[in-house]
Amino acid sequence: MVELNIPSPVQYIDSINNVNLYIKREDLIHSSFGGNKWRKLKYNLQEYKDKNHKTLITFGGAFSNHIAATASICNHYNLPSVGIIRGTYEDENNPTLNLAKENGMQLYHVPKLEYKLKSDSSEIKEIISNYPSPLIVPEGGSNELAKTGVMEMINEFEEEILFDHIIVSAGTGMTASGIIEASNEKSKIWIVNVLRNESLEKTISNGLKVKKNNWEVLSSYDFGGYAKVPNELKQFANNFYEKYQIILDPIYTSKMMFATLDMIQTNKFTEGVNILAIHTGGLQGIEGFEYVTKSNWIIK
Ligand SMILES: Cc1ncc(COP(=O)(O)O)c(C=O)c1O
């Protein structure tokens, strides 16, 4: 059985401008599939078991945290996994895909146009047809089962402390949706749109089963969008590490934490409030970043 650090720790890290800052360390749930990945896959794995599926098939880009984490989780539970990868270029040195392969994931590279169509693409249909009784998990693991898992992230601490503000990064917005649905309406949820996803607000709003107004998308902290990592952000992540010994990833959590500290420093919050920033993990992506940029992310 896999050892998981759940409930994940809520760590008080600082008081700045009389605002108390805490971090929920989802990254510490597990060394290779911590972060929101465990939350999103937990009930998908339950579904796999309950419905007696025979292979887990999912989708992702060449540096996808979701692909890496799914391969690792499936390996731990001894489940066959398949990754359908966006783009036909096969780079044998890609650290994310090598990790996935080491964890036994069978990879298929498909053209970007086919990838966009997902299970409607004839090429992808053919791949899937090779696997009897598959469980198809969407890109990023983002489905309703994922949301149920994410809701547990909030339910596990809310009885102890009510945070005035909760801040989380968003790609598809499914993690944020789970947090909104599970949240106490006295908490305000700030969603950092790190990928410049133009339909994020609409996607979240349409997907909420329980309509709530205690949330807001922040669109000014994407640093140019997906995989755009300017030096300012890298410098920020290094300063943050030096001060708090917490590593942030380049794509999601560094932008989320930058937004948090910027809002605190520009007095967007009233004095005395408690803020919870969610560290959603993604640390495997650092190797990919370093591989692509040929530079260190955190200089220790
Ligand atoms: C580390 C990390 N944080 C946050 C997110 C955003 O999650 P969501 O797609 O549910 O918005 C992702 C998505 O893949 C991620 O890998």
The ligand as an SDF file (V2000), in Angstrom:
LIG
                    3D

 16 16  0  0  0  0  0  0  0  0999 V2000
    1.1100   21.6000  -10.3790 C   0  0  0  0  0  0  0  0  0  0  0  0
   -0.2080   21.9760  -10.9210 C   0  0  0  0  0  0  0  0  0  0  0  0
   -0.9100   22.9160  -10.2820 N   0  0  0  0  0  0  0  0  0  0  0  0
   -2.1090   23.3190  -10.7430 C   0  0  0  0  0  0  0  0  0  0  0  0
   -2.6520   22.7730  -11.8760 C   0  0  0  0  0  0  0  0  0  0  0  0
   -3.9890   23.2690  -12.3550 C   0  0  0  0  0  0  0  0  0  0  0  0
   -4.9690   22.3200  -12.2060 O   0  0  0  0  0  0  0  0  0  0  0  0
   -6.3420   22.4100  -13.0270 P   0  0  0  0  0  0  0  0  0  0  0  0
   -6.0530   21.9340  -14.4060 O   0  0  0  0  0  0  0  0  0  0  0  0
   -7.2420   21.5140  -12.2820 O   0  0  0  0  0  0  0  0  0  0  0  0
   -6.7640   23.8280  -13.0250 O   0  0  0  0  0  0  0  0  0  0  0  0
   -1.9740   21.7710  -12.5630 C   0  0  0  0  0  0  0  0  0  0  0  0
   -2.5750   21.1890  -13.7830 C   0  0  0  0  0  0  0  0  0  0  0  0
   -2.1430   20.3190  -14.4010 O   0  0  0  0  0  0  0  0  0  0  0  0
   -0.7020   21.3610  -12.0840 C   0  0  0  0  0  0  0  0  0  0  0  0
    0.0180   20.4160  -12.7100 O   0  0  0  0  0  0  0  0  0  0  0  0
  1  2  1  0
  2  3  1  0
  2 15  2  0
  3  4  2  0
  4  5  1  0
  5  6  1  0
  5 12  2  0
  6  7  1  0
  7  8  1  0
  8  9  2  0
  8 10  1  0
  8 11  1  0
 12 13  1  0
 12 15  1  0
 13 14  2  0
 15 16  1  0
M  END
$$$$
